[in-house]
Amino acid sequence: MLRKLLDSPWTYFGLAGLLAVLAVASQFEIRLPARDVGAVADLPKLRERDDTSVLFILVDTLRADRLGAYGYARPTSPVIDRLAASGIRFAQVEAQSTWTKASMASLWTSLYPVHTGVTRFDHALPPEAVLPAERLKQAGFKTGGFFRNGWVANNFGFDQGFDAYYQPVPTRKPDQVRRRSPGTAALQGTDLDATEAALEFLRSYGNERFFAYVHYMDVHQYLFDQEAADLGFGTGLSDAYDAAIHWTDRNVGRLVDELEQRGLAEKTIVVIAADHGESFYEHGHEGHATTLYGEVTGVPLIISLPFRLEEGVVVQPLVRNVDVWPTLYDLLGLPPLEASDGRSLVPLVEAAARGETDGETPPAFAYLDTTWGRANLPPQPLVSVRLGSERFLFPSTVPELAELFDHLDDPKEQVNLSKELPERVTELRAIAEEHLKGPVVWGEAKEVEIDEIRLGQLRALGYVLDDAHELKRPVPGEPEPPKKPKP
């Protein structure tokens, strides 16, 4: 019998076919489900659990409309798309500023910038601020934060509540990556450094309840590797930005794989968020931290649960970054904050699962002090009010330059209706002016001195210190300002 099998050509045809199938299969990633299937109706059960952890991934400068999950045609984000497909995706999310420090202070505290007071380059969160790491540490979580953006460094008060909070040592060699950074210098290392630090944290504390915060920066720096370059997106700044998203998405994949391989996925909430977006001359600017149009305030928010949703849930109503942590506190069964501008989005999620909307949507505010980096100039607040389908931009020191857009007919915000609708402008101006009254929850903003080392780090992010001692983003194509001569 064995001899007949060996002599038969069909045996070899079969073996060849099997090898061919295995060869093809090896080119693809085959994943087994790491989490049980659940439903939105199971959300209340999360509050009763005592083993749920949180992996919070912040992708700096990530605009929502460059992700496949948000309809982008290019394959920039397969891992994030997979999380969205089996989790919760919020279709419209408004960041509270387009500058990292102001935006992150709002995201962590669930307070608008006018209430945190963190609006200028030397402002910091005071000890009185209540941050998620503090609340989770008190609840028994091991807390670790790994960041590459100097605006969220320890000296600005963002380390409160973390057992470990640091900027990983750069290890990635420059010849292993490609860079189209709009900045004046290269930020050392890559997001892989943050990934490795987070992986070490997961390996050390994965068997305990943990909160891991990973702050990626390569999308901000337009940095990517050869695999992303081989996708052939192009050679422009916008193309490099897309390639950087793909590189960062694979870093996210490393973290998700670690959760799945260690059996942690079924007890971990994974959050994908961003501090602000990026503009590519939609309104005459490249970059961020200068305007409050939709391309720089529209960010993603994806929540992957400890169980898979077979079809995923998409929440359509407008939400805000100040809503993120009230939602997570609700999911974890922690009491709401005493002072908060945000609200839990769990009712919206439950309504979306039923095919309904959840009543009235509150306005979404964004704030930018347009002189935030200029110590010798007074504040010049710019406020964005998102209400219904409208965006109203109000520069308080030059109110005649206010802009009004209606997303129903103009989703890209190209047609300013302020002259055509003066009565509506008056109504929205009153809302913006009331918002600007604040007050700061802690009385006044805390100010810190920035030393030369940290100034050097901020220059590497694309901000330069000119002869007037003003921090600003350079304009692409402009020469760098002359350096001050050494005394």
C-alpha positions as CSV (number, residue, x, y, z in Angstrom):
1,M,0.0,0.0,0.0
2,L,2.8,2.4,1.0
3,R,4.7,1.5,-2.2
4,K,1.7,2.3,-4.3
5,L,1.3,5.7,-2.7
6,L,5.0,6.5,-3.3
7,D,4.8,5.4,-6.9
8,S,1.6,7.3,-7.6
9,P,2.1,10.7,-9.3
10,W,-1.1,11.9,-7.6
11,T,0.7,11.6,-4.2
12,Y,3.2,14.2,-5.4
13,F,0.6,16.4,-7.0
14,G,-1.2,16.4,-3.6
15,L,1.9,17.2,-1.7
16,A,2.8,20.0,-4.1
17,G,-0.7,21.4,-3.8
18,L,-0.5,21.4,0.0
19,L,2.9,23.1,0.0
20,A,1.4,25.7,-2.4
21,V,-1.5,26.4,0.0
22,L,0.9,26.7,2.9
23,A,3.2,29.0,1.0
24,V,0.2,31.3,0.2
25,A,-1.1,31.2,3.7
26,S,2.3,32.1,5.1
27,Q,2.1,35.4,3.3
28,F,-1.0,36.4,5.3
29,E,-1.5,36.9,9.0
30,I,-3.8,34.2,10.3
31,R,-5.5,35.3,13.6
32,L,-7.6,33.2,15.9
33,P,-10.2,35.1,17.9
34,A,-8.6,36.3,21.1
35,R,-11.8,37.5,22.7
36,D,-15.2,36.1,23.1
37,V,-18.1,37.6,21.2
38,G,-20.2,40.0,23.2
39,A,-22.8,42.7,22.8
40,V,-23.4,46.3,23.9
41,A,-25.9,44.9,26.3
42,D,-22.9,43.5,28.2
43,L,-21.4,46.9,28.9
44,P,-22.9,47.1,32.4
45,K,-21.1,43.8,33.3
46,L,-17.8,45.6,32.9
47,R,-18.6,47.8,35.9
48,E,-18.8,44.7,38.0
49,R,-15.5,43.2,37.0
50,D,-12.3,43.7,39.1
51,D,-9.8,42.6,36.4
52,T,-10.4,45.1,33.5
53,S,-7.3,47.0,32.4
54,V,-6.8,50.0,30.0
55,L,-4.3,50.4,27.2
56,F,-4.6,54.1,26.1
57,I,-2.9,54.8,22.8
58,L,-2.6,58.4,21.8
59,V,-1.4,59.0,18.2
60,D,-0.2,62.6,18.1
61,T,-1.4,64.7,15.1
62,L,-3.7,62.0,13.8
63,R,-6.7,63.3,11.8
64,A,-9.6,60.9,11.6
65,D,-10.2,61.1,7.9
66,R,-6.8,59.5,7.1
67,L,-7.9,56.1,8.6
68,G,-9.6,53.4,6.7
69,A,-12.2,53.0,9.5
70,Y,-13.2,56.6,8.7
71,G,-13.5,56.0,4.9
72,Y,-10.0,56.7,3.7
73,A,-9.1,54.9,0.5
74,R,-5.5,54.3,1.2
75,P,-4.5,51.3,3.4
76,T,-3.0,53.4,6.1
77,S,-4.4,51.7,9.2
78,P,-5.3,48.0,9.0
79,V,-4.7,47.3,12.7
80,I,-6.7,50.3,13.9
81,D,-9.4,49.4,11.3
82,R,-9.7,45.9,12.8
83,L,-10.1,47.3,16.3
84,A,-12.9,49.6,15.0
85,A,-14.6,46.8,13.1
86,S,-15.1,44.8,16.3
87,G,-15.4,47.7,18.7
88,I,-16.9,51.2,19.0
89,R,-16.1,53.9,16.6
90,F,-17.2,57.5,17.2
91,A,-17.8,59.1,13.8
92,Q,-17.4,62.8,14.8
93,V,-14.9,63.7,17.5
94,E,-13.8,67.2,18.3
95,A,-10.4,67.9,20.0
96,Q,-10.4,70.8,22.4
97,S,-7.3,72.4,21.0
98,T,-4.9,72.0,18.1
99,W,-1.8,72.3,20.3
100,T,-0.7,69.2,22.2
101,K,-0.3,70.6,25.7
102,A,-3.6,72.4,25.8
103,S,-5.4,69.5,24.2
104,M,-3.9,66.8,26.4
105,A,-4.6,68.9,29.6
106,S,-8.3,68.9,28.5
107,L,-8.4,65.3,27.5
108,W,-6.9,64.1,30.8
109,T,-9.0,66.4,33.1
110,S,-12.2,66.4,31.0
111,L,-12.2,70.2,31.2
112,Y,-12.1,72.7,28.4
113,P,-8.9,74.8,28.1
114,V,-10.6,77.9,29.5
115,H,-11.2,75.8,32.7
116,T,-7.8,74.1,32.9
117,G,-5.9,77.4,32.3
118,V,-3.3,75.5,30.3
119,T,-3.2,77.6,27.2
120,R,0.4,79.0,26.8
121,F,3.9,77.5,26.4
122,D,4.9,77.9,30.1
123,H,1.6,76.7,31.6
124,A,1.4,73.5,33.6
125,L,-1.2,71.3,35.3
126,P,-1.2,72.0,39.0
127,P,-1.2,69.3,41.7
128,E,-4.9,70.1,42.3
129,A,-5.8,68.7,38.9
130,V,-7.3,65.2,39.0
131,L,-5.8,63.0,36.3
132,P,-6.9,59.4,35.2
133,A,-3.7,57.8,36.4
134,E,-4.3,59.2,39.9
135,R,-7.9,57.8,40.0
136,L,-6.8,54.4,38.6
137,K,-3.8,54.1,40.9
138,Q,-6.1,54.7,43.8
139,A,-8.4,51.9,42.4
140,G,-5.5,49.4,42.4
141,F,-4.1,49.8,38.9
142,K,-0.4,49.7,38.0
143,T,0.1,52.9,36.0
144,G,2.7,53.5,33.3
145,G,3.1,56.3,30.8
146,F,5.5,56.4,27.8
147,F,5.6,59.5,25.8
148,R,7.8,61.1,23.0
149,N,6.3,64.6,23.0
150,G,8.0,67.1,25.4
151,W,4.8,69.1,25.8
152,V,3.4,66.3,28.1
153,A,6.6,65.9,30.0
154,N,6.8,65.6,33.8
155,N,7.6,69.3,34.4
156,F,4.2,70.3,32.9
157,G,2.4,68.2,35.5
158,F,1.3,65.3,33.3
159,D,3.1,62.6,35.4
160,Q,0.6,62.8,38.3
161,G,-0.5,59.3,39.4
162,F,1.9,57.3,37.3
163,D,4.1,54.6,38.9
164,A,6.4,55.0,35.9
165,Y,6.3,58.0,33.5
166,Y,9.2,58.7,31.1
167,Q,10.4,59.5,27.6
168,P,12.0,56.3,26.3
169,V,15.7,56.4,25.4
170,P,16.0,56.6,21.6
171,T,17.5,53.4,20.1
172,R,16.3,53.4,16.5
173,K,19.0,54.2,14.0
174,P,18.3,57.0,11.5
175,D,19.2,54.8,8.5
176,Q,16.3,52.4,9.4
177,V,13.6,55.0,8.8
178,R,12.6,57.7,6.3
179,R,11.7,61.2,7.4
180,R,9.8,64.1,5.9
181,S,9.5,66.0,9.1
182,P,8.1,69.6,8.8
183,G,10.3,70.6,11.8
184,T,13.7,72.1,11.9
185,A,15.4,69.1,13.5
186,A,14.8,65.4,13.9
187,L,13.2,64.1,17.1
188,Q,15.6,61.3,18.1
189,G,14.4,57.7,18.0
190,T,11.1,56.4,16.7
191,D,7.7,55.2,18.0
192,L,9.3,51.8,18.3
193,D,11.0,53.1,21.4
194,A,7.7,53.8,23.0
195,T,6.3,50.5,21.9
196,E,9.2,48.6,23.5
197,A,8.8,50.5,26.7
198,A,5.1,49.7,26.8
199,L,5.7,46.0,26.0
200,E,8.2,45.8,28.9
201,F,5.5,47.3,31.2
202,L,2.9,44.8,29.9
203,R,5.3,41.9,30.5
204,S,6.0,43.1,34.0
205,Y,2.5,44.0,35.1
206,G,0.1,42.2,32.7
207,N,-1.0,39.8,35.4
208,E,-2.1,42.7,37.5
209,R,-4.7,45.4,36.7
210,F,-2.9,48.0,34.7
211,F,-3.3,51.4,32.9
212,A,-0.7,51.9,30.2
213,Y,-0.6,55.2,28.2
214,V,1.5,55.2,25.0
215,H,2.0,58.6,23.2
216,Y,3.2,58.1,19.7
217,M,4.9,60.9,17.7
218,D,6.0,59.6,14.3
219,V,2.8,60.8,12.6
220,H,3.6,64.3,13.9
221,Q,7.2,63.9,12.5
222,Y,6.1,62.3,9.2
223,L,8.4,59.5,9.9
224,F,8.1,56.0,8.4
225,D,10.0,52.9,7.5
226,Q,10.8,51.1,4.3
227,E,7.8,48.9,4.4
228,A,5.5,52.0,4.6
229,A,7.6,53.6,1.8
230,D,7.0,50.5,-0.4
231,L,3.3,51.2,-0.4
232,G,4.0,53.8,-2.9
233,F,1.8,56.6,-1.6
234,G,4.0,59.3,-3.1
235,T,6.7,61.8,-2.2
236,G,4.8,64.8,-0.9
237,L,4.3,65.9,2.7
238,S,0.7,64.5,2.7
239,D,2.0,61.2,1.3
240,A,4.7,61.0,4.0
241,Y,2.1,61.7,6.6
242,D,0.0,58.7,5.3
243,A,3.1,56.5,5.3
244,A,3.8,57.5,8.9
245,I,0.3,56.5,9.9
246,H,1.0,53.0,8.4
247,W,4.2,52.7,10.4
248,T,2.6,53.8,13.6
249,D,-0.4,51.5,12.9
250,R,2.1,48.5,12.9
251,N,3.4,49.7,16.3
252,V,-0.2,49.6,17.5
253,G,-0.3,46.0,16.1
254,R,2.7,45.0,18.3
255,L,0.9,46.1,21.4
256,V,-2.4,44.4,20.4
257,D,-0.5,41.2,19.5
258,E,1.1,41.2,23.0
259,L,-2.3,41.5,24.6
260,E,-3.6,38.6,22.5
261,Q,-0.6,36.3,22.9
262,R,-0.6,36.8,26.7
263,G,-4.3,36.3,27.1
264,L,-4.9,39.9,28.2
265,A,-7.1,41.0,25.4
266,E,-10.2,39.6,27.0
267,K,-9.7,41.8,30.0
268,T,-8.4,45.0,28.4
269,I,-10.1,48.1,27.0
270,V,-8.0,49.5,24.2
271,V,-8.5,53.1,23.3
272,I,-7.2,54.9,20.1
273,A,-7.3,58.7,20.4
274,A,-5.5,61.8,19.2
275,D,-4.8,65.2,20.5
276,H,-5.4,67.1,17.2
277,G,-5.2,66.6,13.4
278,E,-3.0,68.2,10.7
279,S,-3.7,70.6,7.9
280,F,-2.4,70.4,4.3
281,Y,-3.3,73.8,3.0
282,E,-7.0,73.3,3.1
283,H,-7.1,76.8,4.6
284,G,-3.7,78.1,3.7
285,H,-1.7,76.4,6.4
286,E,0.4,73.2,6.8
287,G,0.7,71.8,10.3
288,H,-1.3,72.6,13.4
289,A,-1.4,74.9,16.5
290,T,-2.4,77.9,14.3
291,T,-6.1,77.4,13.4
292,L,-9.3,75.5,14.6
293,Y,-10.7,74.3,11.3
294,G,-12.0,70.8,11.0
295,E,-8.9,69.2,9.6
296,V,-7.0,70.0,12.8
297,T,-9.8,69.5,15.3
298,G,-11.4,66.3,13.8
299,V,-9.8,63.3,15.5
300,P,-10.5,59.6,15.8
301,L,-11.9,57.8,18.9
302,I,-12.1,54.0,18.9
303,I,-12.8,51.9,21.9
304,S,-12.0,48.1,21.7
305,L,-13.7,46.2,24.5
306,P,-12.6,43.0,26.3
307,F,-15.1,41.2,24.0
308,R,-15.7,41.4,20.3
309,L,-18.8,43.1,18.8
310,E,-19.6,41.0,15.7
311,E,-20.6,44.0,13.6
312,G,-19.1,46.9,15.6
313,V,-21.0,50.0,16.7
314,V,-20.7,53.4,15.0
315,V,-21.8,56.4,17.1
316,Q,-22.8,59.2,14.7
317,P,-23.5,62.2,16.9
318,L,-20.7,64.7,17.6
319,V,-18.7,64.0,20.7
320,R,-15.6,65.6,22.3
321,N,-12.3,64.6,23.8
322,V,-13.5,65.8,27.1
323,D,-16.0,63.0,27.0
324,V,-13.3,60.2,26.7
325,W,-12.5,59.7,30.4
326,P,-16.0,60.2,31.7
327,T,-16.9,57.3,29.4
328,L,-14.0,55.1,30.6
329,Y,-14.8,55.8,34.2
330,D,-18.3,54.7,33.5
331,L,-17.2,51.5,31.8
332,L,-14.8,50.7,34.7
333,G,-17.5,51.4,37.3
334,L,-15.7,54.4,38.8
335,P,-17.7,57.4,40.1
336,P,-17.9,60.5,37.8
337,L,-15.6,63.4,38.3
338,E,-16.9,66.2,40.6
339,A,-15.9,68.9,38.0
340,S,-16.2,67.9,34.4
341,D,-17.1,69.5,31.1
342,G,-17.5,66.0,29.6
343,R,-20.1,63.3,29.8
344,S,-20.2,59.5,29.6
345,L,-20.8,58.4,26.0
346,V,-22.2,55.0,27.1
347,P,-25.8,56.1,26.6
348,L,-24.9,57.1,23.0
349,V,-23.3,53.8,22.4
350,E,-26.3,51.9,23.7
351,A,-28.6,54.1,21.6
352,A,-26.5,53.5,18.5
353,A,-26.7,49.7,19.0
354,R,-30.5,50.1,19.0
355,G,-30.4,52.2,15.9
356,E,-31.3,55.4,17.7
357,T,-29.8,58.7,18.7
358,D,-29.5,59.9,22.2
359,G,-31.3,63.2,22.4
360,E,-29.7,66.6,22.3
361,T,-26.0,66.9,21.6
362,P,-24.1,69.5,23.6
363,P,-21.9,72.1,21.8
364,A,-18.3,71.2,21.3
365,F,-15.7,73.9,22.0
366,A,-12.1,74.2,20.9
367,Y,-9.7,76.8,22.0
368,L,-6.3,78.2,20.9
369,D,-4.4,81.1,22.2
370,T,-2.8,82.2,18.9
371,T,0.1,83.8,20.7
372,W,0.6,80.7,23.0
373,G,4.3,80.6,22.2
374,R,5.0,84.4,22.4
375,A,6.0,85.5,25.8
376,N,6.1,89.1,24.8
377,L,2.5,89.2,23.5
378,P,-0.8,89.1,25.4
379,P,-3.2,86.3,24.8
380,Q,-5.2,86.3,21.6
381,P,-8.0,83.7,22.0
382,L,-9.5,81.9,19.1
383,V,-12.7,79.8,19.9
384,S,-14.4,77.3,17.8
385,V,-18.1,76.4,18.5
386,R,-19.5,73.3,16.9
387,L,-23.3,73.3,17.3
388,G,-25.4,71.0,15.1
389,S,-24.1,71.2,11.6
390,E,-22.4,74.6,12.2
391,R,-18.8,75.6,13.0
392,F,-18.3,79.1,14.3
393,L,-14.8,80.5,14.6
394,F,-14.5,83.5,16.8
395,P,-11.1,85.4,17.2
396,S,-12.0,87.5,20.3
397,T,-9.5,90.3,19.7
398,V,-10.6,90.8,16.1
399,P,-14.3,89.7,16.1
400,E,-14.9,91.2,12.6
401,L,-12.9,88.2,11.3
402,A,-15.4,85.6,12.6
403,E,-16.3,82.7,10.3
404,L,-19.4,80.6,10.0
405,F,-19.6,77.3,8.2
406,D,-22.5,74.8,7.6
407,H,-21.3,71.2,7.3
408,L,-24.6,70.1,5.6
409,D,-23.6,71.9,2.4
410,D,-20.0,72.6,3.1
411,P,-18.2,69.8,5.0
412,K,-14.7,71.1,4.1
413,E,-15.5,74.5,5.5
414,Q,-14.7,76.5,2.4
415,V,-17.7,78.9,2.3
416,N,-17.8,81.5,5.0
417,L,-21.5,82.4,5.7
418,S,-20.8,85.1,8.3
419,K,-21.8,88.0,6.0
420,E,-24.9,86.2,4.8
421,L,-26.1,85.3,8.3
422,P,-25.3,88.2,10.6
423,E,-28.1,87.3,13.1
424,R,-26.8,83.8,13.5
425,V,-23.3,85.2,14.0
426,T,-24.5,87.4,16.8
427,E,-26.1,84.4,18.5
428,L,-23.0,82.2,18.2
429,R,-20.8,85.1,19.3
430,A,-22.7,85.3,22.5
431,I,-22.1,81.6,23.1
432,A,-18.4,81.9,22.4
433,E,-18.0,85.0,24.6
434,E,-19.8,83.3,27.5
435,H,-17.5,80.3,27.1
436,L,-14.4,82.5,27.2
437,K,-15.3,83.7,30.7
438,G,-14.0,80.4,32.1
439,P,-13.1,80.4,35.0
440,V,-10.0,78.3,35.6
441,V,-11.0,75.6,38.1
442,W,-7.8,75.9,40.1
443,G,-7.9,79.7,40.3
444,E,-5.1,80.5,37.9
445,A,-2.7,78.8,35.6
446,K,0.5,77.4,37.0
447,E,3.6,78.7,35.2
448,V,6.9,76.8,34.9
449,E,10.3,77.8,33.5
450,I,11.5,75.9,30.5
451,D,15.2,75.1,30.5
452,E,17.5,74.9,27.5
453,I,17.4,71.1,27.4
454,R,13.6,71.0,27.1
455,L,13.7,73.9,24.6
456,G,16.0,71.8,22.5
457,Q,13.5,69.0,22.6
458,L,10.6,71.3,21.6
459,R,12.7,72.6,18.7
460,A,12.9,68.9,17.5
461,L,9.1,68.8,17.5
462,G,9.1,71.5,14.9
463,Y,8.9,74.6,17.2
464,V,11.8,77.1,17.1
465,L,12.8,79.8,19.5
466,D,13.5,83.0,17.5
467,D,15.3,86.2,18.5
468,A,12.2,87.5,20.2
469,H,12.0,84.4,22.4
470,E,8.9,83.2,20.7
471,L,8.0,79.6,20.2
472,K,6.4,79.0,16.8
473,R,6.0,76.4,14.1
474,P,8.1,77.2,11.0
475,V,6.4,77.6,7.6
476,P,7.5,74.9,5.2
477,G,9.9,76.4,2.6
478,E,10.9,79.3,4.8
479,P,14.6,79.5,6.0
480,E,15.2,79.0,9.6
481,P,15.6,82.2,11.6
482,P,19.2,83.2,12.2
483,K,20.7,81.7,15.4
484,K,21.7,84.1,18.1
485,P,25.5,84.6,18.3
486,K,27.1,83.1,21.4
487,P,28.3,85.8,23.8
